[in-house]
Amino acid sequence: MNTRIGTIFAQEFRLARRNLWVGLATGILGLFAVVLGVFGAGQGAALDADALTLTAASLATLSVYLIPLIALLMSYDSFAGEIERGALALTLASPVRRWEIFVGKFAAQSLAVGVAILLAFGAAGAFLALSFGTGSEGIAAWMRLMATAFVLGSVFVGFGLMLSAMAGRTATAAASAVGLWLVLVVIYDLALLGSVMAASDGIFASQVFPWLVVANPADAFRLFNLALIETAPVAGIDGLASTLPFPPTVALAVLGLWLSAVLALGIRRTKRIVP
């Protein structure tokens, strides 16, 4: 990391640590993890799985809604807010390249999301393991969950920064962030479920539908985690995890492609900002 990126990173991370959303995200994620674990512990014996494994499966679905929203709320005003305050013009007047600004902001805010995930899921996982016991399968599922949750959060931090650079105004960036969350996390899955119900059995349901699902970064995260948990009680789109026509690593690769794409598009958009 060069000096200019390091300076931007340090400044953004200091701001992120004081951001109310970091504390709220940590508390919300940790609370949901503990509650799901406590309620799921009673099902462990019937499903022949420990509490940590079952909680990881539940969180793989719940995190699809929470982590993208948290990442977008933390990043949507990064550029737009500075443009409105005139701070970005001062930054661009210094000897720093625009792509370095984007990379520094992205790294700092992704780390902030990662810290929230690590603290929340780490503490919750330790509590559940000590309270209800666990095994190697549960620990592996929990580690996969935390690692891929960080990648998912980073993807949506990139989306948030890109929207912020495009919008130029905080209100517009906020509306765009909420709209993106609704489309990718809610509407996309509803549209696919409607399509597969209309098509019934056939080539679309067995061959096209799984690829359309995994093309969504949120669903790729969910399918990768659920596909590797054999005892996960799932239904609906989640049930696709047990019948994927491709290996689970494809879902992981999709997440990586989305991460690369938002970085490239975000950097390109940052170069066109008029402060």
N, C-alpha and C positions, 0 to 999 in steps of 0.2 A: 504494500500500500504506500503510494508516494505521499509526500508531506502535505500537499494540497487536499487530497482525499482524506487524509488523516485528520486534518483541521476541521473539514466539513463534518466528518464522522463524529469527532469529539463534541462539536457544538450541538449537532442534532441529537446525540445520545443524551447529553445533559438536559436538553429540552424534553426529550422523551421520558426521562426519569421523573420529571416534574409533571408529566401529563397525567391527568386524572384517569384517563382510559387505561393506563398500565395497571394502576392499583385496582380499578374496577374489574379489568379483565382477569387479573390473578385471582381475585376473590370469587368471581362468578364461575370461572372454570374449576377452581378447587372445590367450591360448594357443590356444583353439579356432580363432579367426580365422586365425592364422598357419599352424597345422597344416593346416586345410582349404585354405588358399591354396597352400601348398607342394605338397600332394598333387593339387590341382586344376589346377595349372599345366601338367601334362603333357597334360591333356585339351583345353587351349585350342586347339591347332592343329586337332585333329579336329573340334571343334565351332565353329570359326571365332569364338572369343570370347577375350578376354583374361582373365588370372587374377583380376583384381578383379571382373569381372562374374560369373564362375562362383562365386567365393567369396561374393559377395553373395547369390546364389541359394541356396547351401548354408546360409548363416547365417540366411536368412529362415525356413528350416525349423528349424534348431537353436535359434534365439533364442526360438521359440515355447515351448520347454521351459525354457530357462535364465532369461530375463528376468522372466517372471511369478513364478517361484520366488524369484529374488533379491529382487524388489520386495516380495513377501509376507513373506519372512524379515526384511527390514529394517523392516517397518512393523507386524507383528502384535502387538507388545507395547507400542506407543506409548501407548495409553490404558490397557490392562490393567495394564501394569507400574506406571504412575503411580497407578492406583487401589489396587493392592496395597501400594505404598510410602506411600500417603497424600499424595503430592505433588500429585495433581490437585485434591484438596480445597483445598489452599493456593492453587493457581492460580485456582480458581473463586471464592475469597474476595476476589480482587483485582478491580478494575473492568475486567474483560475479558469480552466476550460469548463464548458457547460456539462460535458459528459461526466466530469469529475464531481460536479455538484450533485448530479443525479445519483451516481454510484455511492457517494458519501452519505446522502440522505437514505438511500435504499438500504445500505449496510447497517446504519444506525437504527432505523425503524424496524428492520427485520430482526435485529438483535433484541430490541425492546420486546417485540412480540415473542421471540424465543425465550427470553427471561421469564415473561409471564407464564408461558406454557411450562417451562421447567419448574418454576416454583409451585405452580398450582398442581400439575399432574405429579410432580415429584413428591410433594408433601402428601397428596391424596393417596398415591400409590404406596408410600411407606406406611401410612396409617392403615390402609386396607390389608397390606401384607402382614403387618404385626397383629392386627385384630382378628383376621380370618384365616391367615396362612396362605401360602402360594407355592407354586412349583416353577420349574424351568419354563414351561409353556406360558404361564402367566407373566413371568418377568420378560420373556421375549416379546410377547404381544404388547406389553406396556412400553417397552423400549421402541418398538416399531411405531406405536401410536405417537409417542412424543417426537420422534425424529421426523415422521411424515407430516405431523401437525405443524412443525416448524417450517417445512417446505411449503405447505399449503398457505400458511400465514405470509411467507415471503412472496408467494405469487400474488396474493391480494394486496400486499403492500406495494408491489410494483404496479398493479392496476390503479391503486389509489393515487400514487405519485403521477402516473401518466394522465389520469383524469384531471388532477390538480393543475398539471402543466397545460393541458388543453383548455380548461375552463377559464382560468385567469381571475375568477371571482369565487370567493368562498361559498356563497349561496349556490352558485351553479355547480361547483365541485361537489358539494354535499348532496344535492339532488341527483347528480350523475352517479355518485357512489352508491346511494340507496337504490337507484334504478338498476345498476349493474348487479347488486346483490340479489335483488328480486328476480332478475332474469336468469342468472346463472344458478342460484340456489333453490329457487321456488318454481318459477314458471317453466324453466327448461324441463325439469323432471315431470311436472304435471302434463306438459305437452307430449312428452315421450310416452307416458303411461296412457294418455288418451289415444295416441297413435297405435300403440301395440294392442290396445283393446279393440280398436276399430279394425285392425288388420287381422286379429285373431291369430291362429297358428299359420305358419308359413315361413317363407324365406326372410321376410322383414323381421319377424319375432325372433327367429333363431340365429340369423346371420348379421343383419343390419343393425338391429336394436342394441346389441351389446357394444358395438363399436361407437354408436352415437352416445351411449351412456358414458363410456370411458373417455370420450373426447372432452367431456366437461372436467375441469381440474378438481372441482369439489367431489364429483362422483368417482373420479380416479382415485382420490385419497381414500374414500370410503370403501370402494371395491377392493383395493389392495389390502387394507387391514382386515376386512371381513373374510376375504378369500383364504387367508392364512390362519383363520380361527375356525376349526372344524365344528366346535360345539356351539357356535354362535346361533341363537334363535332369531332368525331373520324372516322378513316377508316383503312383498312389493319389490321395488327396485333393488333393495338390499339382498333379496333372495337370488338375484342374478350372480352374486359372488360365488355361489356353489356350483354354477353351471357355465362358467365363462368358457368361450371357445378359444381362448388364448391364455397364456400363463399370466399370473398376477404381476409379474415384473413389467408387463406391457403398461399396466396402470401407473407404475412407478416411473417408467420412461415418459409417459404423457405428462406427468407432473414436471419432470425435468425440462421437457420441451416448452411447456407453458412458462416456466421460470425464465428460460432463455429468451422466449418471445417477448415477454413483458419488459425485460431488461433492454432488449434491442429497440423495441418500439418506444419505450420511455426515454431512452437516450436520444433517439431521433426527434421526438417531440420537444424535448428540452432545448435542442439546438434552434428551435423555431420560436421560442418564447420572446415576446416583445414586452419588457418590463414597464 
